[in-house]
Amino acid sequence: MKLQDILTEDCTSCAVPLSSKKKILEHICNIATHHIPEHSSFELLQSLLAREKMGSTGIGNGIAIPHGRLNGTNHVVAVLMTTEQPVAFDAIDNRAVDIFVALFVPEDCCKDHLSTLQSIAKLLSNKQMNKKIRKCTTNHELYELIKQAE
């Protein structure tokens, strides 16, 4: 599954003025909760934090892909967010992060989850795409950029 297939415009947030890992994860959960009403924002945050405890989802080059598994849901929700300024996120290259793609997936969809993570990592390995993402100034512009990505 590609990011373009699961991202919705209301789950796209551009140039958010947040400056801590926890605040970013909370903001992501507040956005996602509208698409996962069976779980509270707190439960979503706990799923992301559980994964972060296993190791940072900061994959390098200013990018993080926080993700969590959820019981009692049957669909994948993606949230794309950029921050005004890069934020310390314990990334593998120790660089601050300003592009976040969060995923919330059903507990029992491990194979699909891994292929979705791979497709997102592939999309974000394109340096030109990342430059375009960072230049976006509105949620709509950011959403349209991703929707039109190959």
Beta strands, then each sheet from edge to edge (+ up, - down):
strand 1: 12-16
strand 2: 58-60
strand 3: 63-64
strand 4: 67-70
strand 5: 77-87
strand 6: 97-106
sheet 1: 1+ 5+ 6- 3- 2+
sheet 2: 1+ 5+ 6- 4-
end
